[in-house]
Amino acid sequence: MVEWPTAMPDLGIDDCHDEFTVACANASLVYSASLQLCELHANETIVSLEVDVELERTQIELGSSAVCGNLRVCDVLEDNLEYLKCISENSNRNLDILTEINYNATHAYTRMREDYDALHRTFLLCGLEAQKDYMEDLREAHRELTQCRLEVDELME
């Protein structure tokens, strides 16, 4: 009878995932606490609800042009591997740009809404800021997980 070696669990990868799980849980706790603060302080802080629509539109146009330009840069690459690497790297930049466009547009839209009173809009804007921070925390946790996994992979080679 042949005995096969028992595979050892990859503690490095497990550690990466454990850190990621803790970071996500911490992000959720911070988000929850931030929303509670929004509720507590909404009466005390009324934000400016003015919107410079032309500026908002210009920023959106600049951002969308940057996203398209970032993707077009890769079009000149003939090698499939290099092309996909280029798209992958530029997609991370584009995600940052699109996240900012989404946040700014949602922020301006919320300020312009007249079907909510100023207090409610202030609460919504505070919640939007908390959501933006939460999503950034999750993205940072994912970047750290990816980096950790790369480092573990390099050690395994």
Disulfide bonds with the S-S distance in Angstrom:
Cys16-Cys148 1.93
Cys38-Cys126 1.97
Cys74-Cys86 2.02
